[in-house]
Amino acid sequence: MESVAVLGALGVAEEVSGAERAGRRVEAAVRQVLKKKKAKEPAGPDENLVCIISDLHVRIGRYQEAQLVRTVDDILALNPLPKYVLCLGDIAFLTGKVEEYAAAKVQLDRLAAAGMQVTLTMGNHDRRANFAEVFPEAAAQSLLQDRFVYKVETPRADFILLDSLQEGNDTKTWITPGALNEEQVQWLTAELSGRTGSKPLFVMAHHPLEEIKIEKLLMSCPSCIGFIYGHKHNWDPGWKHLNFKDRTMMRILCVPSTGHWGDIGFVLLRLGNDRATAELREREFFFPKPAPEGEPKPAVWTEIENENRDACCTFPYQRP
């Protein structure tokens, strides 16, 4: 009787052990399925990834508007998504019409709906009052009362967006050169002199340094590592220096248009531990407008696209 009892107990133990093994196999299979599902899901916005766009020149019903739609599609297809989108002006086509801002907002709202923080400043084809009518929240968040100036703080770097628009009284024309008013220069001077840490800072505006004339001010701030601008519609990395007496210099970068003419696309800025790397995401090149449908584009356009493929620009956090 004892031997029968022992054998019975062994049988029960074997059955329990087998059930446990089966249970563990099921759990492992479930974990594998969940892991694969998670891998397929798009990642949330990356706080160390910044998208820079410029020169939208939205013209309703024309190719500029369609090009902006394509640019937004391309940004939304990124994985991971950038947490921040910075727009460097010329949102409207030529004279800052309300309906052009409304059309731009439809597309920019798609980025915001995906969890991206969108910040915009002015170019020479913009109008502040019309912009504020369509983007009242953005206008209210400006750090200055009569200019649209912003500071965007990320975990690894800060960004200051300046307003270089010179706005005339004639609503049917525009002033091409950029400039900063005295209040804005004073605010920037105080902001830069008040930076005591080593956190990297980028300063951005629509117009280049030779027009807004702040290179000496920027290079007086050790943590200011770069100046990024639009206006020229082309990818153009470079550097600025003050004199030949020392090594003081700063990286600069001109970014493309989303779809008006020139280099067409956007820039993705990856904020690393010791440097930031700007990557050009160029879709195409054309000038002064896209080639008509069915007509081959000039060979030089293709050559420019090939030259810009995989182009990048590095901003070391420690400036010379």
Backbone hydrogen bonds in HBPLUS format (Angstrom, degrees):
<---DONOR---> <-ACCEPTOR-->    atom                        ^
c    i                          cat <-CA-CA->   ^        H-A-AA   ^      H-
h    n   atom  resd res      DA  || num        DHA   H-A  angle D-A-AA Bond
n    s   type  num  typ     dist DA aas  dist angle  dist       angle   num
A0005-ALA N   A0001-MET O   3.03 MM   4  6.31 158.2  2.08 149.3 154.8     1
A0006-VAL N   A0002-GLU O   2.94 MM   4  6.24 157.0  1.99 151.9 158.4     2
A0007-LEU N   A0003-SER O   2.95 MM   4  6.14 166.2  1.97 149.9 153.5     3
A0008-GLY N   A0004-VAL O   2.88 MM   4  6.08 154.7  1.94 146.8 154.4     4
A0009-ALA N   A0005-ALA O   2.91 MM   4  6.17 155.9  1.97 147.1 153.3     5
A0010-LEU N   A0006-VAL O   2.92 MM   4  6.21 158.5  1.96 152.6 158.6     6
A0011-GLY N   A0007-LEU O   2.95 MM   4  6.20 152.5  2.02 145.8 153.3     7
A0012-VAL N   A0008-GLY O   3.04 MM   4  6.36 156.0  2.10 148.9 154.6     8
A0013-ALA N   A0009-ALA O   2.92 MM   4  6.20 160.0  1.96 151.1 156.8     9
A0014-GLU N   A0010-LEU O   2.86 MM   4  6.13 156.9  1.92 150.0 156.1    10
A0015-GLU N   A0011-GLY O   2.96 MM   4  6.23 155.0  2.03 145.2 152.2    11
A0016-VAL N   A0012-VAL O   2.89 MM   4  6.20 158.2  1.94 153.2 158.8    12
A0017-SER N   A0013-ALA O   2.81 MM   4  6.01 166.1  1.83 153.3 157.4    13
A0018-GLY N   A0014-GLU O   2.87 MM   4  6.03 156.6  1.93 146.3 152.9    14
A0019-ALA N   A0015-GLU O   2.98 MM   4  6.21 150.3  2.07 143.3 151.3    15
A0020-GLU N   A0016-VAL O   2.91 MM   4  6.22 153.7  1.98 151.4 158.7    16
A0021-ARG N   A0017-SER O   3.02 MM   4  6.29 160.5  2.05 149.7 154.5    17
A0022-ALA N   A0018-GLY O   3.01 MM   4  6.22 157.2  2.06 145.5 151.8    18
A0023-GLY N   A0019-ALA O   2.88 MM   4  6.10 152.7  1.96 144.3 152.2    19
A0024-ARG N   A0020-GLU O   2.88 MM   4  6.18 155.8  1.94 151.9 158.1    20
A0025-ARG N   A0021-ARG O   3.02 MM   4  6.28 152.2  2.10 145.1 152.5    21
A0026-VAL N   A0022-ALA O   3.03 MM   4  6.33 153.3  2.10 146.1 153.1    22
A0027-GLU N   A0023-GLY O   2.94 MM   4  6.24 162.0  1.97 150.4 155.3    23
A0028-ALA N   A0024-ARG O   2.92 MM   4  6.12 158.9  1.96 148.0 153.5    24
A0029-ALA N   A0025-ARG O   2.96 MM   4  6.16 154.9  2.02 144.7 151.5    25
A0030-VAL N   A0026-VAL O   2.92 MM   4  6.20 155.9  1.98 152.6 159.0    26
A0031-ARG N   A0027-GLU O   2.95 MM   4  6.22 161.9  1.99 151.2 155.8    27
A0032-GLN N   A0028-ALA O   2.99 MM   4  6.21 152.7  2.07 145.0 152.3    28
A0033-VAL N   A0029-ALA O   3.04 MM   4  6.29 155.5  2.10 146.1 152.2    29
A0034-LEU N   A0030-VAL O   2.94 MM   4  6.23 163.8  1.97 155.2 159.3    30
A0035-LYS N   A0031-ARG O   2.88 MM   4  6.02 150.2  1.97 144.1 152.6    31
A0036-LYS N   A0032-GLN O   3.00 MM   4  6.23 159.3  2.05 148.2 152.8    32
A0037-LYS N   A0033-VAL O   2.94 MM   4  6.17 155.8  2.00 147.5 154.8    33
A0038-LYS N   A0034-LEU O   2.90 MM   4  6.05 156.6  1.95 144.8 151.0    34
A0039-ALA N   A0035-LYS O   3.00 MM   4  6.21 149.7  2.10 143.1 151.3    35
A0040-LYS N   A0036-LYS O   3.15 MM   4  6.40 140.1  2.31 140.9 150.4    36
A0040-LYS N   A0037-LYS O   3.20 MM   3  5.24 128.1  2.48  94.6 107.6    37
A0041-GLU N   A0037-LYS O   3.16 MM   4  6.43 132.9  2.40 140.3 152.6    38
A0041-GLU N   A0038-LYS O   3.21 MM   3  5.16 133.5  2.44  93.6 106.0    39
A0046-ASP N   A0081-LEU O   2.70 MM  35  6.00 161.4  1.73 164.7 164.1    40
A0049-LEU N   A0046-ASP O   3.13 MM   3  5.37 148.4  2.24 119.2 117.4    41
A0083-LYS N   A0046-ASP O   3.03 MM  37  5.12 135.8  2.23 144.0 130.7    42
A0271-LEU N   A0048-ASN O   2.90 MM 223  5.01 177.5  1.90 152.9 153.2    43
A0083-LYS N   A0049-LEU O   3.21 MM  34  6.13 132.0  2.45 144.9 150.9    44
A0050-VAL N   A0269-LEU O   2.92 MM 219  4.96 163.5  1.95 144.6 149.9    45
A0269-LEU N   A0050-VAL O   2.67 MM 219  4.96 178.7  1.67 163.0 163.4    46
A0051-CYS N   A0084-TYR O   2.82 MM  33  6.14 173.3  1.82 158.7 159.5    47
A0086-LEU N   A0051-CYS O   2.81 MM  35  6.26 161.3  1.85 165.2 170.4    48
A0052-ILE N   A0267-VAL O   2.79 MM 215  5.10 167.5  1.80 154.7 158.2    49
A0267-VAL N   A0052-ILE O   3.06 MM 215  5.10 165.4  2.09 149.1 153.1    50
A0053-ILE N   A0086-LEU O   2.93 MM  33  6.24 162.2  1.96 152.8 158.5    51
A0088-LEU N   A0053-ILE O   2.94 MM  35  6.42 154.3  2.00 147.6 153.9    52
A0258-THR N   A0054-SER O   3.15 MM 204  6.33 132.3  2.39 164.4 177.9    53
A0055-ASP N   A0089-GLY O   2.94 MM  34  5.82 138.3  2.11 156.4 167.6    54
A0056-LEU N   A0090-ASP O   2.95 MM  34  6.03 111.6  2.43 125.4 143.3    55
A0057-HIS N   A0090-ASP O   2.89 MM  33  5.71 175.3  1.89 152.7 154.1    56
A0058-VAL N   A0091-ILE O   3.04 MM  33  6.29 167.8  2.05 144.5 141.7    57
A0062-ARG N   A0059-ARG O   3.05 MM   3  5.59 161.0  2.09 139.5 139.2    58
A0065-GLU N   A0062-ARG O   3.13 MM   3  5.83 130.9  2.38 117.7 127.5    59
A0066-ALA N   A0062-ARG O   3.44 MM   4  6.82 161.0  2.48 148.1 153.3    60
A0067-GLN N   A0063-TYR O   2.80 MM   4  5.99 152.4  1.88 151.8 159.5    61
A0068-LEU N   A0064-GLN O   3.09 MM   4  6.33 148.2  2.19 140.5 148.1    62
A0069-VAL N   A0065-GLU O   3.12 MM   4  6.47 154.5  2.19 147.0 153.5    63
A0070-ARG N   A0066-ALA O   3.10 MM   4  6.44 154.3  2.17 144.7 151.2    64
A0071-THR N   A0067-GLN O   2.91 MM   4  6.21 153.5  1.98 146.6 154.2    65
A0072-VAL N   A0068-LEU O   2.91 MM   4  6.17 165.0  1.93 156.5 159.4    66
A0073-ASP N   A0069-VAL O   2.93 MM   4  6.16 154.7  1.99 145.1 152.8    67
A0074-ASP N   A0070-ARG O   2.90 MM   4  6.17 155.1  1.96 147.9 154.3    68
A0075-ILE N   A0071-THR O   2.96 MM   4  6.29 152.9  2.03 149.9 157.2    69
A0076-LEU N   A0072-VAL O   2.93 MM   4  6.12 164.1  1.95 153.5 157.6    70
A0077-ALA N   A0073-ASP O   3.06 MM   4  6.24 126.3  2.36 138.5 152.2    71
A0077-ALA N   A0074-ASP O   3.28 MM   3  5.13 137.5  2.47  90.8 102.5    72
A0078-LEU N   A0075-ILE O   3.10 MM   3  5.47 163.0  2.13 111.5 116.9    73
A0117-GLN N   A0083-LYS O   2.79 MM  34  6.13 169.0  1.80 155.5 156.4    74
A0085-VAL N   A0117-GLN O   2.88 MM  32  5.99 165.1  1.90 150.6 148.4    75
A0119-THR N   A0085-VAL O   2.90 MM  34  6.32 158.3  1.95 165.1 172.4    76
A0087-CYS N   A0119-THR O   2.80 MM  32  6.13 167.0  1.82 164.6 168.1    77
A0121-THR N   A0087-CYS O   3.10 MM  34  6.36 141.3  2.26 145.9 156.5    78
A0100-GLU N   A0097-LYS O   3.08 MM   3  5.33 131.1  2.33 101.8 114.9    79
A0101-TYR N   A0097-LYS O   3.21 MM   4  6.66 153.0  2.29 151.1 158.3    80
A0102-ALA N   A0098-VAL O   2.95 MM   4  6.27 154.2  2.02 151.0 159.1    81
A0103-ALA N   A0099-GLU O   3.03 MM   4  6.22 149.5  2.13 136.8 143.9    82
A0104-ALA N   A0100-GLU O   2.99 MM   4  6.24 155.3  2.05 144.3 151.1    83
A0105-LYS N   A0101-TYR O   2.86 MM   4  6.05 153.9  1.93 148.5 155.8    84
A0106-VAL N   A0102-ALA O   3.25 MM   4  6.52 146.7  2.36 141.3 148.2    85
A0107-GLN N   A0104-ALA O   3.11 MM   3  5.47 121.8  2.47 103.8 116.7    86
A0108-LEU N   A0104-ALA O   2.93 MM   4  6.21 167.4  1.94 157.4 161.6    87
A0109-ASP N   A0105-LYS O   2.79 MM   4  5.72 150.1  1.88 148.0 154.3    88
A0110-ARG N   A0107-GLN O   3.05 MM   3  5.33 139.9  2.22 102.4 113.6    89
A0111-LEU N   A0108-LEU O   3.08 MM   3  5.30 127.5  2.37 100.2 112.7    90
A0112-ALA N   A0108-LEU O   3.16 MM   4  6.58 158.6  2.21 147.5 153.2    91
A0113-ALA N   A0109-ASP O   2.85 MM   4  5.99 153.3  1.93 144.4 151.5    92
A0114-ALA N   A0111-LEU O   3.08 MM   3  5.21 138.7  2.26  98.7 110.5    93
A0116-MET N   A0111-LEU O   3.17 MM   5  5.60 158.4  2.22 145.2 141.9    94
A0115-GLY N   A0112-ALA O   2.97 MM   3  5.24 159.8  2.02 112.2 115.6    95
A0126-ASP N   A0123-GLY O   3.13 MM   3  5.50 161.2  2.16 119.6 120.6    96
A0131-PHE N   A0127-ARG O   2.95 MM   4  6.11 158.0  2.00 156.2 163.4    97
A0132-ALA N   A0128-ARG O   2.86 MM   4  6.05 162.3  1.89 154.5 159.0    98
A0133-GLU N   A0129-ALA O   3.04 MM   4  6.26 139.1  2.22 139.6 150.3    99
A0134-VAL N   A0131-PHE O   3.14 MM   3  5.45 128.6  2.41 103.0 115.1   100
A0135-PHE N   A0131-PHE O   2.72 MM   4  5.81 157.1  1.77 157.3 165.5   101
A0139-ALA N   A0135-PHE O   3.06 MM   4  6.32 162.3  2.09 156.6 161.8   102
A0140-ALA N   A0136-PRO O   2.98 MM   4  6.13 153.7  2.06 144.4 151.4   103
A0141-GLN N   A0137-GLU O   3.17 MM   4  6.35 130.8  2.43 139.1 150.8   104
A0141-GLN N   A0138-ALA O   3.20 MM   3  5.24 137.6  2.38  97.3 108.8   105
A0142-SER N   A0139-ALA O   3.29 MM   3  5.59 165.3  2.32 108.8 113.1   106
A0143-LEU N   A0149-VAL O   2.84 MM   6  5.48 168.2  1.85 152.2 156.2   107
A0150-TYR N   A0161-LEU O   3.04 MM  11  5.13 158.0  2.09 140.3 147.4   108
A0161-LEU N   A0150-TYR O   2.83 MM  11  5.13 163.7  1.86 146.3 151.9   109
A0152-VAL N   A0159-PHE O   2.73 MM   7  5.00 161.0  1.76 150.3 156.5   110
A0159-PHE N   A0152-VAL O   2.75 MM   7  5.00 150.1  1.84 147.7 156.8   111
A0154-THR N   A0157-ALA O   2.93 MM   3  5.37 152.0  2.01 151.1 160.0   112
A0158-ASP N   A0200-PRO O   2.91 MM  42  6.35 159.5  1.95 152.4 158.1   113
A0202-PHE N   A0158-ASP O   2.87 MM  44  6.26 160.3  1.90 153.5 159.2   114
A0160-ILE N   A0202-PHE O   2.90 MM  42  6.35 156.7  1.95 157.6 165.5   115
A0204-MET N   A0160-ILE O   2.76 MM  44  6.00 152.5  1.83 169.1 177.1   116
A0162-LEU N   A0204-MET O   2.84 MM  42  6.12 169.4  1.85 158.0 160.1   117
A0179-ALA N   A0164-SER O   3.12 MM  15  4.93 154.1  2.19 122.3 128.7   118
A0173-THR N   A0170-ASP O   3.43 MM   3  5.79 171.6  2.44 111.2 113.2   119
A0184-GLN N   A0181-ASN O   3.12 MM   3  5.43 119.7  2.50 103.6 117.5   120
A0185-VAL N   A0181-ASN O   3.11 MM   4  6.46 156.4  2.17 153.2 160.3   121
A0186-GLN N   A0182-GLU O   2.91 MM   4  6.14 161.4  1.95 154.4 159.4   122
A0187-TRP N   A0183-GLU O   2.94 MM   4  6.15 157.3  1.99 145.1 151.6   123
A0188-LEU N   A0184-GLN O   2.90 MM   4  6.11 161.4  1.93 147.9 153.1   124
A0189-THR N   A0185-VAL O   2.86 MM   4  6.04 158.0  1.91 149.0 155.2   125
A0190-ALA N   A0186-GLN O   3.06 MM   4  6.29 162.7  2.09 149.8 153.5   126
A0191-GLU N   A0187-TRP O   2.92 MM   4  6.13 156.1  1.98 148.3 155.8   127
A0192-LEU N   A0188-LEU O   2.89 MM   4  6.07 163.1  1.92 155.4 158.7   128
A0193-SER N   A0189-THR O   2.99 MM   4  6.08 164.3  2.01 149.0 153.9   129
A0194-GLY N   A0190-ALA O   3.04 MM   4  5.98 133.7  2.26 137.8 148.7   130
A0195-ARG N   A0192-LEU O   3.24 MM   3  5.49 166.5  2.26 108.5 112.5   131
A0201-LEU N   A0223-SER O   2.84 MM  22  5.77 143.7  1.97 153.9 147.6   132
A0225-ILE N   A0201-LEU O   2.94 MM  24  5.95 147.0  2.05 150.6 160.1   133
A0203-VAL N   A0226-GLY O   3.09 MM  23  6.49 165.7  2.11 161.4 162.9   134
A0228-ILE N   A0203-VAL O   3.07 MM  25  6.55 151.9  2.15 148.2 157.0   135
A0205-ALA N   A0228-ILE O   3.21 MM  23  6.78 147.2  2.32 151.4 160.6   136
A0230-GLY N   A0206-HIS O   3.07 MM  24  4.90 144.7  2.20 113.6 124.5   137
A0211-GLU N   A0208-PRO O   3.11 MM   3  5.71 155.3  2.17 113.6 121.0   138
A0212-ILE N   A0208-PRO O   3.26 MM   4  6.63 162.2  2.29 151.4 156.5   139
A0213-LYS N   A0209-LEU O   2.69 MM   4  5.25 143.6  1.82 147.9 152.4   140
A0218-LEU N   A0214-ILE O   2.93 MM   4  6.18 162.9  1.96 159.8 164.4   141
A0219-MET N   A0215-GLU O   2.96 MM   4  6.10 162.9  1.99 149.2 153.9   142
A0220-SER N   A0217-LEU O   3.25 MM   3  5.26 147.8  2.36  97.0 106.4   143
A0221-CYS N   A0218-LEU O   3.11 MM   3  5.62 162.4  2.14 112.8 118.4   144
A0224-CYS N   A0221-CYS O   3.02 MM   3  5.51 159.8  2.06 118.5 124.9   145
A0227-PHE N   A0251-ARG O   3.09 MM  24  6.62 149.6  2.19 146.4 155.5   146
A0253-LEU N   A0227-PHE O   2.99 MM  26  6.51 141.0  2.14 153.7 161.7   147
A0229-TYR N   A0253-LEU O   2.97 MM  24  6.42 158.6  2.02 159.1 165.2   148
A0255-VAL N   A0229-TYR O   2.93 MM  26  6.32 156.0  1.99 158.6 165.4   149
A0232-LYS N   A0230-GLY O   2.85 MM   2  5.74 141.8  2.00  95.9  91.3   150
A0263-ASP N   A0233-HIS O   2.95 MM  30  5.98 142.4  2.10 159.2 162.5   151
A0236-ASP N   A0254-CYS O   3.07 MM  18  4.89 156.5  2.12 135.8 136.6   152
A0254-CYS N   A0236-ASP O   3.09 MM  18  4.89 154.8  2.16 116.0 124.0   153
A0238-GLY N   A0252-ILE O   2.90 MM  14  5.18 151.7  1.98 153.6 147.0   154
A0252-ILE N   A0238-GLY O   3.02 MM  14  5.18 168.3  2.03 119.6 120.8   155
A0240-LYS N   A0250-MET O   2.81 MM  10  5.32 152.8  1.89 148.8 157.8   156
A0250-MET N   A0240-LYS O   2.91 MM  10  5.32 145.3  2.03 145.3 154.8   157
A0257-SER N   A0263-ASP O   3.10 MM   6  6.25 144.7  2.23 170.4 163.7   158
A0265-GLY N   A0257-SER O   2.86 MM   8  6.15 156.9  1.91 147.2 155.1   159
A0262-GLY N   A0286-PHE O   2.70 MM  24  5.36 166.8  1.72 176.5 173.5   160
A0286-PHE N   A0262-GLY O   3.30 MM  24  5.36 155.0  2.37 131.7 136.5   161
A0264-ILE N   A0284-GLU O   2.92 MM  20  5.37 154.0  1.99 175.6 168.4   162
A0283-ARG N   A0264-ILE O   2.72 MM  19  5.71 158.8  1.76 157.3 164.9   163
A0266-PHE N   A0281-ARG O   3.24 MM  15  5.38 154.3  2.31 125.9 132.3   164
A0281-ARG N   A0266-PHE O   2.88 MM  15  5.38 164.0  1.91 170.1 167.3   165
A0268-LEU N   A0279-GLU O   2.91 MM  11  5.11 165.3  1.93 149.1 152.6   166
A0279-GLU N   A0268-LEU O   2.75 MM  11  5.11 164.9  1.78 146.2 151.4   167
A0270-ARG N   A0277-THR O   2.86 MM   7  5.16 170.5  1.87 144.3 143.7   168
A0277-THR N   A0270-ARG O   2.90 MM   7  5.16 154.5  1.96 142.6 149.3   169
A0272-GLY N   A0275-ARG O   2.79 MM   3  5.24 145.1  1.91 149.6 158.1   170
A0317-TYR N   A0274-ASP O   3.06 MM  43  5.58 171.3  2.06 139.6 137.0   171
A0276-ALA N   A0315-PHE O   2.98 MM  39  5.04 159.5  2.03 129.9 135.8   172
A0315-PHE N   A0276-ALA O   2.72 MM  39  5.04 166.5  1.73 161.2 163.8   173
A0278-ALA N   A0313-CYS O   2.74 MM  35  5.04 172.1  1.74 161.0 158.7   174
A0313-CYS N   A0278-ALA O   2.87 MM  35  5.04 142.7  2.01 139.0 149.3   175
A0280-LEU N   A0311-ALA O   3.06 MM  31  5.58 173.8  2.06 150.0 152.0   176
A0295-GLU N   A0292-PRO O   2.96 MM   3  5.50 160.6  2.00 138.2 140.7   177
A0301-TRP N   A0298-PRO O   3.10 MM   3  5.56 135.5  2.30 108.7 119.5   178
A0303-GLU N   A0299-ALA O   2.98 MM   4  6.33 153.9  2.05 150.7 158.7   179
A0304-ILE N   A0300-VAL O   3.01 MM   4  6.22 156.8  2.06 146.9 151.9   180
A0305-GLU N   A0301-TRP O   3.02 MM   4  6.34 159.4  2.06 149.1 154.9   181
A0306-ASN N   A0302-THR O   2.90 MM   4  6.16 155.4  1.96 148.6 155.3   182
A0307-GLU N   A0303-GLU O   2.89 MM   4  6.13 155.8  1.95 148.7 155.3   183
A0308-ASN N   A0304-ILE O   3.03 MM   4  6.23 145.7  2.16 145.9 154.6   184
A0309-ARG N   A0306-ASN O   3.29 MM   3  5.23 156.0  2.35  99.1 106.2   185
A0311-ALA N   A0308-ASN O   3.09 MM   3  5.18 150.1  2.18 133.8 126.6   186
